[in-house]
Amino acid sequence: MKNNLKELRQKENISQDDLASILKVSRQTINSIETGKFDPSLKLVMKMTKHFNVPLEQIFIYEEEK
C-alpha cells in the first residue's frame, strides 16, 4: 500500500529510529512500511494517526487492485 509516512516523518524532522521509538516498533518496521514492503496493523496505523494528528487517508493511499 502506498503511503506518505516518509514525508510526514521528514516534515517533523525525525529519523526512522525516532519514529520507531515513539510507536514502539523497530526501525526496520518503519523502513518496511515506508518502502511499501509491509502493511501495518490497524493498531499501529491508529498510533500513527494519533502521533501525526492526521486522518488515515493522509498517511495511506488505497488503490484498488486491477
Buried (B, 14 or more C-beta within 10 A) or exposed (E): EEBBBBEBBEEEEBEBEBBBBBBEBEBEBBBBBBEEEBEBEEEBBEBBBEBBEEEEEBBBEEEEEE
